[in-house]
Every structure is written in C-alpha cells, then in structure tokens.
C-alpha cells in the first residue's frame, strides 16, 4: 500500500469521527459507558466477522498479549479518561484540553525513526488547534481550580490517544485485524465501568437503535481500523493536523441537521483549520 493511499484511509477515520456527535445526539439518554460498550462492541463483532471471512483469524493467535494490552489501553483508556474528565470538569474546558491529541501526534512523531518534523507541521498543528479551540470554547471558558482533577484527566486523554497513535507506527508488522481484539476488550471493560458507575437505559425506539448501530459501524467501528492503517503506513504528521477537521466537519453536520447554528466562530475555525492543513501538506 502506498503512503498516499494509507494517508487517505487515515483521513477517512477523521471524517467518520466527524459524525460522532451527530449520531451520539440521537442516542440520548443512553449513558456514555453503556453507549461505548454497545457501539464499540458492534464494531468489534463486525471486525471479527470481517477477519474470519478474510481468512486472517489465525493471525490473531500470533499477536503478543502485550500488543493487545497496549491497544486496549489506548482505545479504552481514551474513553475512560474522556468521560471521567467530563464528570469532573466543564465540557468546554475538558474538550479543549482533550483535543490537544492531534497536535501531540504531530510533535511526538518527530521522535519516530525515519520521520522528519518540519516547521510547517508544527505551524499547521498550532493553527488547527486554534481553529478547534475556537469551536469548542465558543460558549466561553472559565477554568476553575475546583475542576483541576477533570483537567488532568482530559490531558491524560490527549496523551493516551496521541501516544497510542504514534507508537502504533512502531508496530507496523502487526495486522490491522488485531484492532478487532482492542474493540472487543474495550467493549467488555466499558460494560464493567457502566455497571459500576451508571444506570442502564435501553434505546426507547428504532431510531435510537439505528443510531447506536451507525456508531458501531462507522465512528467507533471501521474508523479504528482505517486509522490503524493510516498511522502505520501513512503521513502521520499530516494526519495529525488533518484530524482537526473532525470538530469542524462535525459542527457543519450539526448545522445542516438543524441542531446547531452557523456562526462567525465557525467561519473563523474553517479558515484556521484549512490554512493549518494546507501548510502541513506543503511541509509534507
């Protein structure tokens, strides 16, 4: 697979993550960990079916338990820290800190063998973060010392996903089908967290069930598989910067669906994120 094609597949994950908010809105009032267990469980089951049909099931037995532990820690750890941060800190501030992960991917990638981190990558990443920050914080932010624990968990969230993404590149020989196990293990752990922290709420109608299914097929299903290909074989710096398109496209989807309004902040974010992506692309 060429580097360009792998990068495009990685960006497909970003586009799928852009639909995360839209589908999640339609799964209310299912609590977060229950929703994660249900949707990512669907993704894991579909991934396993695909692995069996492709004849790659035997390859899963040859993958070290350490790799499975690493992948599960990355996928489940991200969700655990993110949801926990939202419980202890205001959503805007927690989301803003958590969305440092694309910029951290760009910076951490410079530590990888054979990778060259250029000024354009850093500038593009900073502009992308500025654009995403303007979207997340458009309602205003008031950082409070009382929510310090939540801010710390949000930072752990960003560090977890960026580290998982960058270190995955060192596991290029591990088949992408291993993500199936990451998803199933994450679904099980999310189910345990749900039973300990939340009250079960089952979907009340067919529309909610379809939204959960859509999440499992796309944003928390196929997205993890194509992201694995992208970070292993694609342009990881460009993917890091391009990831800031997720909150931008997500907001546009909500506007088109009539859930959110078009604002000047959205226009400014569009310019910043697009400019950052162009600069990073030129650097690549």
GUVEX-432359 format. One record per residue (C-alpha): residue in three letters; residue number from 0; x, y, z. Coordinates in nm, 4 decimals, m for minus. Example, Ala and Ser with C-alpha at 12.3 -4.5 7.8 and 13.67 -1.06 7.14 Angstrom:
<sites>
site rest:ALA, nr:0, u:1.2300, v:m0.4500, w:0.7800
site rest:SER, nr:1, u:1.3670, v:m0.1060, w:0.7140
</sites>
This chain:
<sites>
site rest:UNK, nr:0, u:0.0000, v:0.0000, w:0.0000
site rest:UNK, nr:1, u:0.1318, v:0.3447, w:m0.0920
site rest:UNK, nr:2, u:0.1865, v:0.6146, w:0.1679
site rest:UNK, nr:3, u:m0.0658, v:0.8398, w:m0.0060
site rest:UNK, nr:4, u:m0.3400, v:0.5759, w:m0.0036
site rest:UNK, nr:5, u:m0.2739, v:0.4938, w:0.3630
site rest:UNK, nr:6, u:m0.2965, v:0.8638, w:0.4489
site rest:UNK, nr:7, u:m0.6315, v:0.8890, w:0.2695
site rest:UNK, nr:8, u:m0.7604, v:0.5879, w:0.4635
site rest:UNK, nr:9, u:m0.6461, v:0.7523, w:0.7855
site rest:UNK, nr:10, u:m0.8324, v:1.0686, w:0.6909
site rest:UNK, nr:11, u:m1.1429, v:0.8568, w:0.6279
site rest:UNK, nr:12, u:m1.1342, v:0.7842, w:1.0020
site rest:UNK, nr:13, u:m1.1331, v:1.1592, w:1.0718
site rest:UNK, nr:14, u:m1.4398, v:1.2025, w:0.8509
site rest:UNK, nr:15, u:m1.6177, v:0.9202, w:1.0322
site rest:UNK, nr:16, u:m1.5318, v:1.0759, w:1.3690
site rest:UNK, nr:17, u:m1.6962, v:1.3919, w:1.2362
site rest:UNK, nr:18, u:m2.0281, v:1.2041, w:1.2525
site rest:UNK, nr:19, u:m1.9750, v:1.1013, w:1.6138
site rest:UNK, nr:20, u:m2.1592, v:1.3996, w:1.7641
site rest:UNK, nr:21, u:m2.4491, v:1.3713, w:1.5182
site rest:UNK, nr:22, u:m2.5175, v:1.0053, w:1.5939
site rest:UNK, nr:23, u:m2.4493, v:1.0477, w:1.9656
site rest:UNK, nr:24, u:m2.7138, v:1.3200, w:1.9887
site rest:UNK, nr:25, u:m2.9665, v:1.0690, w:1.8602
site rest:UNK, nr:26, u:m2.8721, v:0.8065, w:2.1228
site rest:UNK, nr:27, u:m2.9856, v:1.0164, w:2.4197
site rest:UNK, nr:28, u:m3.0377, v:0.9320, w:2.7063
site rest:UNK, nr:29, u:m2.8079, v:0.6244, w:2.6947
site rest:UNK, nr:30, u:m2.5183, v:0.6902, w:2.9406
site rest:UNK, nr:31, u:m2.1624, v:0.7198, w:2.7980
site rest:UNK, nr:32, u:m2.0024, v:0.3925, w:2.9087
site rest:UNK, nr:33, u:m2.3105, v:0.1905, w:2.8150
site rest:UNK, nr:34, u:m2.3134, v:0.3563, w:2.4732
site rest:UNK, nr:35, u:m1.9418, v:0.2833, w:2.4309
site rest:UNK, nr:36, u:m1.9901, v:m0.0818, w:2.5276
site rest:UNK, nr:37, u:m2.2813, v:m0.1222, w:2.2847
site rest:UNK, nr:38, u:m2.1386, v:0.0650, w:1.9859
site rest:UNK, nr:39, u:m1.7763, v:m0.0442, w:2.0036
site rest:UNK, nr:40, u:m1.8986, v:m0.3971, w:2.0742
site rest:UNK, nr:41, u:m2.0810, v:m0.3830, w:1.7411
site rest:UNK, nr:42, u:m1.7611, v:m0.2582, w:1.5775
site rest:UNK, nr:43, u:m1.5608, v:m0.5408, w:1.7324
site rest:UNK, nr:44, u:m1.8096, v:m0.8085, w:1.6233
site rest:UNK, nr:45, u:m1.8177, v:m0.6744, w:1.2664
site rest:UNK, nr:46, u:m1.4384, v:m0.6611, w:1.2680
site rest:UNK, nr:47, u:m1.4198, v:m1.0224, w:1.3812
site rest:UNK, nr:48, u:m1.6605, v:m1.1333, w:1.1073
site rest:UNK, nr:49, u:m1.4517, v:m0.9464, w:0.8503
site rest:UNK, nr:50, u:m1.1319, v:m1.1046, w:0.9883
site rest:UNK, nr:51, u:m1.2776, v:m1.4564, w:0.9643
site rest:UNK, nr:52, u:m1.4123, v:m1.4032, w:0.6123
site rest:UNK, nr:53, u:m1.0737, v:m1.2639, w:0.5040
site rest:UNK, nr:54, u:m0.9008, v:m1.5723, w:0.6421
site rest:UNK, nr:55, u:m0.6920, v:m1.3741, w:0.8908
site rest:UNK, nr:56, u:m0.8311, v:m1.5240, w:1.2125
site rest:UNK, nr:57, u:m0.5229, v:m1.7424, w:1.2602
site rest:UNK, nr:58, u:m0.3022, v:m1.4321, w:1.2531
site rest:UNK, nr:59, u:m0.4700, v:m1.3063, w:1.5720
site rest:UNK, nr:60, u:m0.3233, v:m1.6016, w:1.7652
site rest:UNK, nr:61, u:0.0290, v:m1.4953, w:1.6714
site rest:UNK, nr:62, u:m0.0086, v:m1.1435, w:1.8133
site rest:UNK, nr:63, u:0.1546, v:m1.0965, w:2.1532
site rest:UNK, nr:64, u:m0.0660, v:m1.0305, w:2.4557
site rest:UNK, nr:65, u:0.1481, v:m0.7211, w:2.5137
site rest:UNK, nr:66, u:0.0242, v:m0.5751, w:2.1844
site rest:UNK, nr:67, u:m0.3364, v:m0.6498, w:2.2807
site rest:UNK, nr:68, u:m0.2783, v:m0.4871, w:2.6203
site rest:UNK, nr:69, u:m0.1272, v:m0.1808, w:2.4509
site rest:UNK, nr:70, u:m0.4113, v:m0.1444, w:2.2018
site rest:UNK, nr:71, u:m0.6820, v:m0.1945, w:2.4618
site rest:UNK, nr:72, u:m0.5158, v:0.0578, w:2.6923
site rest:UNK, nr:73, u:m0.5149, v:0.3095, w:2.4081
site rest:UNK, nr:74, u:m0.8750, v:0.2653, w:2.2941
site rest:UNK, nr:75, u:m1.0366, v:0.2068, w:2.6347
site rest:UNK, nr:76, u:m0.8052, v:0.4499, w:2.8139
site rest:UNK, nr:77, u:m0.9052, v:0.7319, w:2.5821
site rest:UNK, nr:78, u:m1.2757, v:0.6802, w:2.6520
site rest:UNK, nr:79, u:m1.2233, v:0.6259, w:3.0251
site rest:UNK, nr:80, u:m1.0234, v:0.9464, w:3.0708
site rest:UNK, nr:81, u:m1.2529, v:1.1492, w:2.8450
site rest:UNK, nr:82, u:m1.5789, v:1.0508, w:3.0135
site rest:UNK, nr:83, u:m1.4220, v:1.0839, w:3.3585
site rest:UNK, nr:84, u:m1.2966, v:1.4329, w:3.2694
site rest:UNK, nr:85, u:m1.6465, v:1.5365, w:3.1658
site rest:UNK, nr:86, u:m1.7755, v:1.4252, w:3.5057
site rest:UNK, nr:87, u:m1.5252, v:1.6421, w:3.6930
site rest:UNK, nr:88, u:m1.4829, v:1.9478, w:3.4682
site rest:UNK, nr:89, u:m1.6996, v:2.1665, w:3.2417
site rest:UNK, nr:90, u:m1.7439, v:2.0127, w:2.8949
site rest:UNK, nr:91, u:m1.5893, v:2.3077, w:2.7048
site rest:UNK, nr:92, u:m1.2671, v:2.3159, w:2.9053
site rest:UNK, nr:93, u:m1.2318, v:1.9374, w:2.9180
site rest:UNK, nr:94, u:m1.2972, v:1.9083, w:2.5453
site rest:UNK, nr:95, u:m1.0459, v:2.1807, w:2.4700
site rest:UNK, nr:96, u:m0.7683, v:2.0071, w:2.6625
site rest:UNK, nr:97, u:m0.8587, v:1.6648, w:2.5252
site rest:UNK, nr:98, u:m0.8327, v:1.7993, w:2.1712
site rest:UNK, nr:99, u:m0.4616, v:1.8548, w:2.2148
site rest:UNK, nr:100, u:m0.4133, v:1.4997, w:2.0829
site rest:UNK, nr:101, u:m0.3744, v:1.5882, w:1.7115
site rest:UNK, nr:102, u:m0.1080, v:1.8485, w:1.7953
site rest:UNK, nr:103, u:0.0659, v:1.5999, w:2.0256
site rest:UNK, nr:104, u:0.0680, v:1.3443, w:1.7428
site rest:UNK, nr:105, u:0.2488, v:1.5964, w:1.5249
site rest:UNK, nr:106, u:0.5044, v:1.6727, w:1.7971
site rest:UNK, nr:107, u:0.5571, v:1.3119, w:1.9123
site rest:UNK, nr:108, u:0.6000, v:1.1906, w:1.5546
site rest:UNK, nr:109, u:0.9336, v:1.3711, w:1.5444
site rest:UNK, nr:110, u:1.0657, v:1.1036, w:1.7821
site rest:UNK, nr:111, u:0.9927, v:0.8223, w:1.5369
site rest:UNK, nr:112, u:1.2778, v:0.6693, w:1.3338
site rest:UNK, nr:113, u:1.2867, v:0.7987, w:0.9777
site rest:UNK, nr:114, u:1.0372, v:1.0794, w:1.0421
site rest:UNK, nr:115, u:1.1263, v:1.4436, w:0.9912
site rest:UNK, nr:116, u:0.9254, v:1.7018, w:1.1818
site rest:UNK, nr:117, u:0.9275, v:2.0280, w:0.9886
site rest:UNK, nr:118, u:0.8329, v:2.3789, w:1.0905
site rest:UNK, nr:119, u:0.5278, v:2.3642, w:0.8645
site rest:UNK, nr:120, u:0.3940, v:2.0635, w:1.0559
site rest:UNK, nr:121, u:0.4190, v:2.2490, w:1.3865
site rest:UNK, nr:122, u:0.2679, v:2.5707, w:1.2481
site rest:UNK, nr:123, u:m0.0132, v:2.3754, w:1.0829
site rest:UNK, nr:124, u:m0.0816, v:2.1865, w:1.4052
site rest:UNK, nr:125, u:m0.0966, v:2.5056, w:1.6108
site rest:UNK, nr:126, u:m0.3335, v:2.6709, w:1.3605
site rest:UNK, nr:127, u:m0.5507, v:2.3590, w:1.3585
site rest:UNK, nr:128, u:m0.5677, v:2.3600, w:1.7372
site rest:UNK, nr:129, u:m0.6564, v:2.7294, w:1.7365
site rest:UNK, nr:130, u:m0.9426, v:2.6572, w:1.4980
site rest:UNK, nr:131, u:m1.0686, v:2.3620, w:1.7005
site rest:UNK, nr:132, u:m1.0298, v:2.5614, w:2.0240
site rest:UNK, nr:133, u:m1.2456, v:2.8422, w:1.8859
site rest:UNK, nr:134, u:m1.5221, v:2.5881, w:1.8145
site rest:UNK, nr:135, u:m1.5015, v:2.4067, w:2.1462
site rest:UNK, nr:136, u:m1.4760, v:2.7230, w:2.3557
site rest:UNK, nr:137, u:m1.7163, v:2.9488, w:2.1648
site rest:UNK, nr:138, u:m1.9536, v:2.9411, w:2.4605
site rest:UNK, nr:139, u:m1.6777, v:3.0797, w:2.6780
site rest:UNK, nr:140, u:m1.4415, v:2.9076, w:2.9184
site rest:UNK, nr:141, u:m1.3786, v:2.9714, w:3.2861
site rest:UNK, nr:142, u:m1.1044, v:2.7420, w:3.4102
site rest:UNK, nr:143, u:m1.1604, v:2.6670, w:3.7785
site rest:UNK, nr:144, u:m0.9253, v:2.5191, w:4.0349
site rest:UNK, nr:145, u:m1.2118, v:2.3047, w:4.1657
site rest:UNK, nr:146, u:m1.2132, v:2.1198, w:3.8322
site rest:UNK, nr:147, u:m0.8361, v:2.0633, w:3.8289
site rest:UNK, nr:148, u:m0.8761, v:1.6835, w:3.8519
site rest:UNK, nr:149, u:m1.1007, v:1.6887, w:3.5463
site rest:UNK, nr:150, u:m0.8480, v:1.8956, w:3.3520
site rest:UNK, nr:151, u:m0.5775, v:1.6460, w:3.4435
site rest:UNK, nr:152, u:m0.7879, v:1.3559, w:3.3168
site rest:UNK, nr:153, u:m0.8570, v:1.5449, w:2.9928
site rest:UNK, nr:154, u:m0.4817, v:1.5867, w:2.9453
site rest:UNK, nr:155, u:m0.4328, v:1.2141, w:3.0110
site rest:UNK, nr:156, u:m0.6974, v:1.1548, w:2.7457
site rest:UNK, nr:157, u:m0.4984, v:1.3575, w:2.4909
site rest:UNK, nr:158, u:m0.1711, v:1.1899, w:2.5900
site rest:UNK, nr:159, u:m0.3270, v:0.8424, w:2.5692
site rest:UNK, nr:160, u:m0.4654, v:0.8730, w:2.2164
site rest:UNK, nr:161, u:m0.1638, v:1.0586, w:2.0761
site rest:UNK, nr:162, u:0.0769, v:0.8044, w:2.2303
site rest:UNK, nr:163, u:m0.1335, v:0.5135, w:2.1041
site rest:UNK, nr:164, u:m0.1394, v:0.6600, w:1.7520
site rest:UNK, nr:165, u:0.2335, v:0.7354, w:1.7349
site rest:UNK, nr:166, u:0.3505, v:0.4121, w:1.8971
site rest:UNK, nr:167, u:0.1249, v:0.2119, w:1.6636
site rest:UNK, nr:168, u:0.3660, v:0.3088, w:1.3878
site rest:UNK, nr:169, u:0.6331, v:0.1032, w:1.5644
site rest:UNK, nr:170, u:0.4002, v:m0.1966, w:1.5328
site rest:UNK, nr:171, u:0.3776, v:m0.1906, w:1.1560
site rest:UNK, nr:172, u:0.4173, v:m0.5693, w:1.1349
site rest:UNK, nr:173, u:0.1071, v:m0.6251, w:1.3495
site rest:UNK, nr:174, u:m0.2008, v:m0.6908, w:1.1290
site rest:UNK, nr:175, u:m0.4798, v:m0.4335, w:1.1428
site rest:UNK, nr:176, u:m0.7172, v:m0.7187, w:1.2261
site rest:UNK, nr:177, u:m0.5733, v:m0.7013, w:1.5812
site rest:UNK, nr:178, u:m0.7875, v:m0.3893, w:1.6276
site rest:UNK, nr:179, u:m1.0794, v:m0.6334, w:1.6497
site rest:UNK, nr:180, u:m0.9481, v:m0.7527, w:1.9854
site rest:UNK, nr:181, u:m0.8871, v:m0.3925, w:2.1005
site rest:UNK, nr:182, u:m1.2527, v:m0.3132, w:2.0312
site rest:UNK, nr:183, u:m1.3987, v:m0.6245, w:2.1945
site rest:UNK, nr:184, u:m1.1818, v:m0.5815, w:2.5055
site rest:UNK, nr:185, u:m1.2788, v:m0.2140, w:2.5246
site rest:UNK, nr:186, u:m1.6472, v:m0.3060, w:2.4976
site rest:UNK, nr:187, u:m1.6120, v:m0.5503, w:2.7881
site rest:UNK, nr:188, u:m1.4243, v:m0.3005, w:3.0074
site rest:UNK, nr:189, u:m1.6748, v:m0.0261, w:2.9198
site rest:UNK, nr:190, u:m1.9548, v:m0.2620, w:3.0209
site rest:UNK, nr:191, u:m1.7874, v:m0.3166, w:3.3577
site rest:UNK, nr:192, u:m1.7429, v:0.0592, w:3.4036
site rest:UNK, nr:193, u:m2.1071, v:0.1115, w:3.3124
site rest:UNK, nr:194, u:m2.2306, v:m0.1392, w:3.5698
site rest:UNK, nr:195, u:m2.0214, v:0.0277, w:3.8383
site rest:UNK, nr:196, u:m2.0909, v:0.3915, w:3.7549
site rest:UNK, nr:197, u:m2.4136, v:0.4249, w:3.5589
site rest:UNK, nr:198, u:m2.7786, v:0.3264, w:3.5446
site rest:UNK, nr:199, u:m2.8740, v:0.1177, w:3.2421
site rest:UNK, nr:200, u:m3.1010, v:0.2910, w:2.9898
site rest:UNK, nr:201, u:m3.2037, v:0.0886, w:2.6839
site rest:UNK, nr:202, u:m3.2911, v:0.2555, w:2.3496
site rest:UNK, nr:203, u:m3.6554, v:0.3624, w:2.3540
site rest:UNK, nr:204, u:m3.7277, v:0.3262, w:1.9813
site rest:UNK, nr:205, u:m3.5933, v:0.2007, w:1.6481
site rest:UNK, nr:206, u:m3.4316, v:0.5378, w:1.5683
site rest:UNK, nr:207, u:m3.2076, v:0.5176, w:1.8757
site rest:UNK, nr:208, u:m3.1109, v:0.1582, w:1.7951
site rest:UNK, nr:209, u:m3.0192, v:0.2646, w:1.4405
site rest:UNK, nr:210, u:m2.8050, v:0.5485, w:1.5773
site rest:UNK, nr:211, u:m2.6191, v:0.3026, w:1.8035
site rest:UNK, nr:212, u:m2.5709, v:0.0693, w:1.5057
site rest:UNK, nr:213, u:m2.4403, v:0.3566, w:1.2924
site rest:UNK, nr:214, u:m2.1889, v:0.4448, w:1.5625
site rest:UNK, nr:215, u:m2.0696, v:0.0848, w:1.5768
site rest:UNK, nr:216, u:m2.0318, v:0.0614, w:1.2010
site rest:UNK, nr:217, u:m1.8535, v:0.3939, w:1.1486
site rest:UNK, nr:218, u:m1.7118, v:0.6302, w:1.4140
site rest:UNK, nr:219, u:m1.6339, v:0.3608, w:1.6727
site rest:UNK, nr:220, u:m1.6003, v:0.0698, w:1.4326
site rest:UNK, nr:221, u:m1.4436, v:0.0974, w:1.0890
site rest:UNK, nr:222, u:m1.2782, v:0.4263, w:1.1898
site rest:UNK, nr:223, u:m1.0380, v:0.2493, w:1.4291
site rest:UNK, nr:224, u:m0.9319, v:0.0053, w:1.1570
site rest:UNK, nr:225, u:m0.8573, v:0.2638, w:0.8866
site rest:UNK, nr:226, u:m0.6897, v:0.4897, w:1.1447
site rest:UNK, nr:227, u:m0.4573, v:0.1987, w:1.2277
site rest:UNK, nr:228, u:m0.3590, v:0.1735, w:0.8619
site rest:UNK, nr:229, u:m0.3104, v:0.5497, w:0.8374
site rest:UNK, nr:230, u:m0.0825, v:0.5918, w:1.1382
site rest:UNK, nr:231, u:0.1214, v:0.2822, w:1.0488
site rest:UNK, nr:232, u:0.1765, v:0.3435, w:0.6784
site rest:UNK, nr:233, u:0.0640, v:0.6998, w:0.6008
site rest:UNK, nr:234, u:0.1911, v:1.0530, w:0.6599
site rest:UNK, nr:235, u:0.1418, v:1.0699, w:1.0360
site rest:UNK, nr:236, u:0.2236, v:1.4422, w:1.0669
site rest:UNK, nr:237, u:m0.0313, v:1.5346, w:0.8022
site rest:UNK, nr:238, u:m0.2884, v:1.3050, w:0.9625
site rest:UNK, nr:239, u:m0.2313, v:1.4751, w:1.2966
site rest:UNK, nr:240, u:m0.3046, v:1.8192, w:1.1538
site rest:UNK, nr:241, u:m0.5915, v:1.6898, w:0.9375
site rest:UNK, nr:242, u:m0.7561, v:1.5460, w:1.2495
site rest:UNK, nr:243, u:m0.8634, v:1.8977, w:1.3427
site rest:UNK, nr:244, u:m1.1111, v:1.8700, w:1.0565
site rest:UNK, nr:245, u:m1.3205, v:1.6380, w:1.2762
site rest:UNK, nr:246, u:m1.4725, v:1.9054, w:1.5056
site rest:UNK, nr:247, u:m1.5102, v:2.1381, w:1.2075
site rest:UNK, nr:248, u:m1.6959, v:1.8913, w:0.9843
site rest:UNK, nr:249, u:m1.8904, v:1.7728, w:1.2885
site rest:UNK, nr:250, u:m2.0174, v:2.1258, w:1.3508
site rest:UNK, nr:251, u:m2.1150, v:2.1680, w:0.9846
site rest:UNK, nr:252, u:m2.3088, v:1.8392, w:1.0006
site rest:UNK, nr:253, u:m2.4957, v:1.9637, w:1.3083
site rest:UNK, nr:254, u:m2.5704, v:2.2932, w:1.1288
site rest:UNK, nr:255, u:m2.7064, v:2.1120, w:0.8236
site rest:UNK, nr:256, u:m2.9159, v:1.8916, w:1.0511
site rest:UNK, nr:257, u:m3.0617, v:2.1980, w:1.2228
site rest:UNK, nr:258, u:m2.9085, v:2.1043, w:1.5585
site rest:UNK, nr:259, u:m2.6587, v:2.3947, w:1.5649
site rest:UNK, nr:260, u:m2.6408, v:2.7447, w:1.4138
site rest:UNK, nr:261, u:m2.3909, v:2.8832, w:1.1657
site rest:UNK, nr:262, u:m2.1792, v:3.1447, w:1.3417
site rest:UNK, nr:263, u:m1.8824, v:3.3707, w:1.2745
site rest:UNK, nr:264, u:m1.6779, v:3.1426, w:1.5007
site rest:UNK, nr:265, u:m1.7448, v:2.8542, w:1.2614
site rest:UNK, nr:266, u:m1.6193, v:3.0628, w:0.9701
site rest:UNK, nr:267, u:m1.3015, v:3.1605, w:1.1574
site rest:UNK, nr:268, u:m1.2424, v:2.7970, w:1.2571
site rest:UNK, nr:269, u:m1.2840, v:2.6905, w:0.8944
site rest:UNK, nr:270, u:m1.0160, v:2.9349, w:0.7810
site rest:UNK, nr:271, u:m0.7714, v:2.8406, w:1.0584
site rest:UNK, nr:272, u:m0.8067, v:2.4639, w:1.0208
site rest:UNK, nr:273, u:m0.7928, v:2.4770, w:0.6408
site rest:UNK, nr:274, u:m0.4864, v:2.7032, w:0.6488
site rest:UNK, nr:275, u:m0.3174, v:2.4742, w:0.9001
site rest:UNK, nr:276, u:m0.3849, v:2.1690, w:0.6833
site rest:UNK, nr:277, u:m0.2519, v:2.3424, w:0.3707
site rest:UNK, nr:278, u:0.0687, v:2.4475, w:0.5474
site rest:UNK, nr:279, u:0.1213, v:2.0960, w:0.6860
site rest:UNK, nr:280, u:0.0523, v:1.9417, w:0.3449
site rest:UNK, nr:281, u:0.3122, v:2.1671, w:0.1827
site rest:UNK, nr:282, u:0.5612, v:2.0675, w:0.4521
site rest:UNK, nr:283, u:0.4941, v:1.7011, w:0.3743
</sites>
